[in-house]
Amino acid sequence: MIAVYPGSFDPITLGHLDIIERGCQLFERVIVAVARNPNKAPLFTVHQRVEHIRSCTQHLVNLELDTFDTLTVTYARKRNALVLLRGLRVLSDFEYELQMAHTNQSLSPQVETVFLATSNEYSFLSSSLVKEIAKFGGSVAHLVPKNIAIELEQCFSKNPPLVSTPTPMAPTMPMD
Ligand code: ADP
């Protein structure tokens, strides 16, 4: 059975990698599909994100990497996948993921969404959190594969966040 694991992976974290590795043990083939979503402004290009994933998944023989810019179920059908693989972390994920699963089921009843619960140590971990830490100079070496931690560090050392200077208090009365 083929499973598609769709997502932004901006960038891939150890939490994503954990789901990919466990998915590869459950399914004959897993396709990690990086979304080209024009509504999101990613830090890394789709090409960079695919290369990041490739760099840390060399050991997985039944894994394939791809990109897509259609509805997820349309992509899954095109690839003959019967399963959409998703990860669940905390309760807040559940509401969104359930909504997506129901929507996808209404669009394509033959495609099932299968959720894997995150491993305990990654339950707090998200790509946004990783970017936020790296942006302010914190270490993300324990959250993402080593080469990606280095890339994030370089990325933000070139473009440090703009620190806003306190604005002078606005006068309450017009001054003339
Ligand atoms: P999307 O934009 O589709 O949410 P993400 O890259 O943020 O893309 O997430 C892709 C999938 O990976 C989602 O199902 C998300 O819940 C899951 N995921 C993200 N981080 C983790 C984690 N730390 N542990 C388990 N699953 C995760």
py3Dmol code that shows the C-alpha trace and the ligand (Angstrom):
import py3Dmol

protein = """\
ATOM      1  CA  MET A   1       0.000   0.000   0.000  1.00  0.00           C
ATOM      2  CA  ILE A   2       1.280   3.460  -0.941  1.00  0.00           C
ATOM      3  CA  ALA A   3       1.028   6.361   1.511  1.00  0.00           C
ATOM      4  CA  VAL A   4       1.513  10.036   0.745  1.00  0.00           C
ATOM      5  CA  TYR A   5       2.873  12.218   3.559  1.00  0.00           C
ATOM      6  CA  PRO A   6       2.031  15.765   2.465  1.00  0.00           C
ATOM      7  CA  GLY A   7       3.240  18.916   4.166  1.00  0.00           C
ATOM      8  CA  SER A   8       5.210  22.131   4.026  1.00  0.00           C
ATOM      9  CA  PHE A   9       8.382  20.775   5.682  1.00  0.00           C
ATOM     10  CA  ASP A  10       9.772  24.319   5.997  1.00  0.00           C
ATOM     11  CA  PRO A  11      12.132  22.896   7.189  1.00  0.00           C
ATOM     12  CA  ILE A  12      11.888  19.183   8.006  1.00  0.00           C
ATOM     13  CA  THR A  13      12.265  18.595  11.768  1.00  0.00           C
ATOM     14  CA  LEU A  14      13.139  15.491  13.778  1.00  0.00           C
ATOM     15  CA  GLY A  15       9.384  15.198  14.434  1.00  0.00           C
ATOM     16  CA  HIS A  16       8.660  14.913  10.695  1.00  0.00           C
ATOM     17  CA  LEU A  17      11.561  12.481  10.302  1.00  0.00           C
ATOM     18  CA  ASP A  18      10.160  10.300  13.058  1.00  0.00           C
ATOM     19  CA  ILE A  19       6.795  10.088  11.254  1.00  0.00           C
ATOM     20  CA  ILE A  20       8.547   9.324   7.945  1.00  0.00           C
ATOM     21  CA  GLU A  21      10.644   6.524   9.451  1.00  0.00           C
ATOM     22  CA  ARG A  22       7.674   4.955  11.200  1.00  0.00           C
ATOM     23  CA  GLY A  23       5.543   5.333   8.065  1.00  0.00           C
ATOM     24  CA  CYS A  24       8.190   3.504   6.053  1.00  0.00           C
ATOM     25  CA  GLN A  25       7.873   0.547   8.435  1.00  0.00           C
ATOM     26  CA  LEU A  26       4.110   0.414   7.993  1.00  0.00           C
ATOM     27  CA  PHE A  27       3.658   0.999   4.273  1.00  0.00           C
ATOM     28  CA  GLU A  28       5.123  -0.569   1.165  1.00  0.00           C
ATOM     29  CA  ARG A  29       6.022   2.861  -0.148  1.00  0.00           C
ATOM     30  CA  VAL A  30       5.877   6.343   1.357  1.00  0.00           C
ATOM     31  CA  ILE A  31       5.890   9.446  -0.812  1.00  0.00           C
ATOM     32  CA  VAL A  32       6.832  12.623   1.027  1.00  0.00           C
ATOM     33  CA  ALA A  33       5.106  15.330  -0.999  1.00  0.00           C
ATOM     34  CA  VAL A  34       6.248  18.904  -0.433  1.00  0.00           C
ATOM     35  CA  ALA A  35       3.414  21.349  -1.061  1.00  0.00           C
ATOM     36  CA  ARG A  36       3.926  24.282  -3.408  1.00  0.00           C
ATOM     37  CA  ASN A  37       1.475  26.508  -1.592  1.00  0.00           C
ATOM     38  CA  PRO A  38       1.281  30.032  -3.002  1.00  0.00           C
ATOM     39  CA  ASN A  39      -0.603  31.194   0.135  1.00  0.00           C
ATOM     40  CA  LYS A  40       2.386  30.538   2.377  1.00  0.00           C
ATOM     41  CA  ALA A  41       5.632  32.488   2.387  1.00  0.00           C
ATOM     42  CA  PRO A  42       8.182  29.785   3.151  1.00  0.00           C
ATOM     43  CA  LEU A  43      11.721  30.372   4.387  1.00  0.00           C
ATOM     44  CA  PHE A  44      13.142  27.709   2.062  1.00  0.00           C
ATOM     45  CA  THR A  45      12.282  27.092  -1.580  1.00  0.00           C
ATOM     46  CA  VAL A  46      10.537  23.864  -2.527  1.00  0.00           C
ATOM     47  CA  HIS A  47      13.788  22.633  -4.067  1.00  0.00           C
ATOM     48  CA  GLN A  48      15.726  23.347  -0.855  1.00  0.00           C
ATOM     49  CA  ARG A  49      13.067  21.627   1.245  1.00  0.00           C
ATOM     50  CA  VAL A  50      13.192  18.511  -0.950  1.00  0.00           C
ATOM     51  CA  GLU A  51      16.994  18.454  -0.736  1.00  0.00           C
ATOM     52  CA  HIS A  52      16.836  18.811   3.060  1.00  0.00           C
ATOM     53  CA  ILE A  53      14.548  15.785   3.248  1.00  0.00           C
ATOM     54  CA  ARG A  54      16.721  13.841   0.817  1.00  0.00           C
ATOM     55  CA  SER A  55      19.824  14.523   2.898  1.00  0.00           C
ATOM     56  CA  CYS A  56      18.416  12.880   6.011  1.00  0.00           C
ATOM     57  CA  THR A  57      16.447   9.991   4.522  1.00  0.00           C
ATOM     58  CA  GLN A  58      19.124   8.157   2.526  1.00  0.00           C
ATOM     59  CA  HIS A  59      18.651   5.099   4.760  1.00  0.00           C
ATOM     60  CA  LEU A  60      14.985   4.648   3.771  1.00  0.00           C
ATOM     61  CA  VAL A  61      14.745   2.481   0.675  1.00  0.00           C
ATOM     62  CA  ASN A  62      10.963   2.636   0.265  1.00  0.00           C
ATOM     63  CA  LEU A  63      10.776   6.422   0.405  1.00  0.00           C
ATOM     64  CA  GLU A  64      10.152   8.751  -2.518  1.00  0.00           C
ATOM     65  CA  LEU A  65      10.260  12.548  -2.589  1.00  0.00           C
ATOM     66  CA  ASP A  66       8.046  14.713  -4.736  1.00  0.00           C
ATOM     67  CA  THR A  67       6.321  18.084  -4.886  1.00  0.00           C
ATOM     68  CA  PHE A  68       2.719  18.921  -5.680  1.00  0.00           C
ATOM     69  CA  ASP A  69       0.573  21.969  -6.351  1.00  0.00           C
ATOM     70  CA  THR A  70      -2.891  20.432  -6.583  1.00  0.00           C
ATOM     71  CA  LEU A  71      -5.422  19.320  -4.005  1.00  0.00           C
ATOM     72  CA  THR A  72      -3.791  16.674  -1.822  1.00  0.00           C
ATOM     73  CA  VAL A  73      -6.381  14.020  -2.753  1.00  0.00           C
ATOM     74  CA  THR A  74      -5.896  14.762  -6.452  1.00  0.00           C
ATOM     75  CA  TYR A  75      -2.173  14.190  -5.996  1.00  0.00           C
ATOM     76  CA  ALA A  76      -2.774  11.007  -3.954  1.00  0.00           C
ATOM     77  CA  ARG A  77      -5.072   9.600  -6.655  1.00  0.00           C
ATOM     78  CA  LYS A  78      -2.544  10.453  -9.356  1.00  0.00           C
ATOM     79  CA  ARG A  79       0.081   8.467  -7.420  1.00  0.00           C
ATOM     80  CA  ASN A  80      -2.320   5.550  -6.711  1.00  0.00           C
ATOM     81  CA  ALA A  81      -1.986   6.169  -2.986  1.00  0.00           C
ATOM     82  CA  LEU A  82      -4.820   5.026  -0.739  1.00  0.00           C
ATOM     83  CA  VAL A  83      -3.431   6.634   2.383  1.00  0.00           C
ATOM     84  CA  LEU A  84      -2.660  10.178   3.448  1.00  0.00           C
ATOM     85  CA  LEU A  85      -0.219  10.046   6.339  1.00  0.00           C
ATOM     86  CA  ARG A  86      -0.344  12.834   8.916  1.00  0.00           C
ATOM     87  CA  GLY A  87       1.230  13.378  12.310  1.00  0.00           C
ATOM     88  CA  LEU A  88      -0.647  14.401  15.434  1.00  0.00           C
ATOM     89  CA  ARG A  89       1.065  16.294  18.214  1.00  0.00           C
ATOM     90  CA  VAL A  90      -1.206  18.117  20.604  1.00  0.00           C
ATOM     91  CA  LEU A  91      -4.916  18.703  20.934  1.00  0.00           C
ATOM     92  CA  SER A  92      -4.679  21.867  18.844  1.00  0.00           C
ATOM     93  CA  ASP A  93      -3.496  19.775  15.847  1.00  0.00           C
ATOM     94  CA  PHE A  94      -6.519  17.539  16.188  1.00  0.00           C
ATOM     95  CA  GLU A  95      -9.172  20.066  15.247  1.00  0.00           C
ATOM     96  CA  TYR A  96      -7.410  21.167  12.061  1.00  0.00           C
ATOM     97  CA  GLU A  97      -6.341  17.648  11.084  1.00  0.00           C
ATOM     98  CA  LEU A  98      -9.840  16.249  11.612  1.00  0.00           C
ATOM     99  CA  GLN A  99     -11.315  19.023   9.488  1.00  0.00           C
ATOM    100  CA  MET A 100      -8.789  18.262   6.726  1.00  0.00           C
ATOM    101  CA  ALA A 101      -9.423  14.510   6.981  1.00  0.00           C
ATOM    102  CA  HIS A 102     -13.202  15.000   6.676  1.00  0.00           C
ATOM    103  CA  THR A 103     -12.780  17.423   3.799  1.00  0.00           C
ATOM    104  CA  ASN A 104     -10.479  15.038   1.964  1.00  0.00           C
ATOM    105  CA  GLN A 105     -12.851  12.151   2.607  1.00  0.00           C
ATOM    106  CA  SER A 106     -15.729  14.128   1.142  1.00  0.00           C
ATOM    107  CA  LEU A 107     -13.632  14.847  -1.951  1.00  0.00           C
ATOM    108  CA  SER A 108     -12.240  11.356  -2.353  1.00  0.00           C
ATOM    109  CA  PRO A 109     -13.814   8.632  -0.152  1.00  0.00           C
ATOM    110  CA  GLN A 110     -11.331   5.963  -1.288  1.00  0.00           C
ATOM    111  CA  VAL A 111      -8.389   7.872   0.195  1.00  0.00           C
ATOM    112  CA  GLU A 112      -8.027   7.282   3.960  1.00  0.00           C
ATOM    113  CA  THR A 113      -6.175   9.599   6.315  1.00  0.00           C
ATOM    114  CA  VAL A 114      -3.988   7.719   8.784  1.00  0.00           C
ATOM    115  CA  PHE A 115      -2.614   9.574  11.799  1.00  0.00           C
ATOM    116  CA  LEU A 116       0.526   8.649  13.654  1.00  0.00           C
ATOM    117  CA  ALA A 117       0.851  10.065  17.148  1.00  0.00           C
ATOM    118  CA  THR A 118       4.080  11.954  17.587  1.00  0.00           C
ATOM    119  CA  SER A 119       6.810  10.406  19.661  1.00  0.00           C
ATOM    120  CA  ASN A 120       6.796  11.963  23.101  1.00  0.00           C
ATOM    121  CA  GLU A 121      10.049  13.869  22.710  1.00  0.00           C
ATOM    122  CA  TYR A 122       8.786  15.711  19.608  1.00  0.00           C
ATOM    123  CA  SER A 123       5.298  16.612  20.792  1.00  0.00           C
ATOM    124  CA  PHE A 124       6.193  20.319  21.132  1.00  0.00           C
ATOM    125  CA  LEU A 125       8.193  20.514  17.913  1.00  0.00           C
ATOM    126  CA  SER A 126       7.136  22.425  14.803  1.00  0.00           C
ATOM    127  CA  SER A 127       8.906  24.043  11.839  1.00  0.00           C
ATOM    128  CA  SER A 128       7.666  27.472  12.955  1.00  0.00           C
ATOM    129  CA  LEU A 129       9.145  27.007  16.417  1.00  0.00           C
ATOM    130  CA  VAL A 130      12.471  25.960  14.908  1.00  0.00           C
ATOM    131  CA  LYS A 131      12.535  29.064  12.679  1.00  0.00           C
ATOM    132  CA  GLU A 132      11.654  31.307  15.595  1.00  0.00           C
ATOM    133  CA  ILE A 133      14.469  29.913  17.759  1.00  0.00           C
ATOM    134  CA  ALA A 134      17.014  30.125  14.923  1.00  0.00           C
ATOM    135  CA  LYS A 135      15.924  33.643  14.060  1.00  0.00           C
ATOM    136  CA  PHE A 136      16.889  34.846  17.516  1.00  0.00           C
ATOM    137  CA  GLY A 137      20.197  32.996  17.584  1.00  0.00           C
ATOM    138  CA  GLY A 138      19.166  29.944  19.637  1.00  0.00           C
ATOM    139  CA  SER A 139      20.499  26.477  18.911  1.00  0.00           C
ATOM    140  CA  VAL A 140      18.223  24.110  16.997  1.00  0.00           C
ATOM    141  CA  ALA A 141      20.809  21.318  16.767  1.00  0.00           C
ATOM    142  CA  HIS A 142      18.602  19.008  18.858  1.00  0.00           C
ATOM    143  CA  LEU A 143      15.461  19.712  16.791  1.00  0.00           C
ATOM    144  CA  VAL A 144      16.461  19.285  13.155  1.00  0.00           C
ATOM    145  CA  PRO A 145      19.072  17.238  11.255  1.00  0.00           C
ATOM    146  CA  LYS A 146      22.588  18.671  11.693  1.00  0.00           C
ATOM    147  CA  ASN A 147      23.043  20.100   8.177  1.00  0.00           C
ATOM    148  CA  ILE A 148      19.708  21.926   8.405  1.00  0.00           C
ATOM    149  CA  ALA A 149      20.637  23.421  11.788  1.00  0.00           C
ATOM    150  CA  ILE A 150      23.811  24.806  10.187  1.00  0.00           C
ATOM    151  CA  GLU A 151      21.859  26.148   7.203  1.00  0.00           C
ATOM    152  CA  LEU A 152      19.336  27.856   9.477  1.00  0.00           C
ATOM    153  CA  GLU A 153      22.138  29.417  11.496  1.00  0.00           C
ATOM    154  CA  GLN A 154      23.788  30.744   8.316  1.00  0.00           C
ATOM    155  CA  CYS A 155      20.490  31.959   6.955  1.00  0.00           C
ATOM    156  CA  PHE A 156      19.712  34.088  10.002  1.00  0.00           C
ATOM    157  CA  SER A 157      23.269  35.282  10.588  1.00  0.00           C
ATOM    158  CA  LYS A 158      23.063  36.808   7.087  1.00  0.00           C
ATOM    159  CA  ASN A 159      19.578  38.221   7.746  1.00  0.00           C
ATOM    160  CA  PRO A 160      19.260  38.938  11.465  1.00  0.00           C
ATOM    161  CA  PRO A 161      15.768  39.894  12.645  1.00  0.00           C
ATOM    162  CA  LEU A 162      15.044  43.586  12.659  1.00  0.00           C
ATOM    163  CA  VAL A 163      15.033  44.718  16.274  1.00  0.00           C
ATOM    164  CA  SER A 164      12.532  47.491  16.612  1.00  0.00           C
ATOM    165  CA  THR A 165      13.819  50.587  18.375  1.00  0.00           C
ATOM    166  CA  PRO A 166      11.429  52.103  20.885  1.00  0.00           C
ATOM    167  CA  THR A 167       9.348  54.796  19.231  1.00  0.00           C
ATOM    168  CA  PRO A 168       9.328  58.147  20.979  1.00  0.00           C
ATOM    169  CA  MET A 169       6.087  58.733  22.805  1.00  0.00           C
ATOM    170  CA  ALA A 170       3.586  60.465  20.607  1.00  0.00           C
ATOM    171  CA  PRO A 171       2.554  63.862  21.846  1.00  0.00           C
ATOM    172  CA  THR A 172      -0.982  63.886  23.159  1.00  0.00           C
ATOM    173  CA  MET A 173      -1.590  67.428  21.958  1.00  0.00           C
ATOM    174  CA  PRO A 174      -0.868  68.717  18.472  1.00  0.00           C
ATOM    175  CA  MET A 175       2.364  70.695  18.545  1.00  0.00           C
ATOM    176  CA  ASP A 176       2.584  73.819  16.440  1.00  0.00           C
TER     177      ASP A 176
END
"""
ligand_1 = """\
27
ADP
P 1.343 21.534 6.917
O 1.546 22.909 6.370
O 0.655 20.604 5.965
O 0.754 21.492 8.303
P 3.818 20.705 8.193
O 5.155 20.496 7.561
O 3.720 21.746 9.249
O 2.835 20.962 6.984
O 3.300 19.341 8.825
C 3.107 18.184 8.046
C 2.555 17.081 8.916
O 3.534 16.715 9.876
C 1.305 17.464 9.717
O 0.454 16.327 9.791
C 1.844 17.777 11.090
O 0.875 17.570 12.109
C 2.967 16.750 11.172
N 3.993 17.152 12.126
C 4.654 18.314 12.183
N 5.525 18.321 13.221
C 5.386 17.135 13.844
C 5.969 16.529 15.017
N 6.838 17.183 15.770
N 5.579 15.273 15.350
C 4.652 14.646 14.597
N 4.049 15.142 13.509
C 4.410 16.374 13.133
"""
view = py3Dmol.view(width=600, height=400)
view.addModel(protein, "pdb")
view.setStyle({"model": 0}, {"cartoon": {"style": "trace"}})
view.addModel(ligand_1, "xyz")
view.setStyle({"model": 1}, {"stick": {}})
view.zoomTo()
view.show()
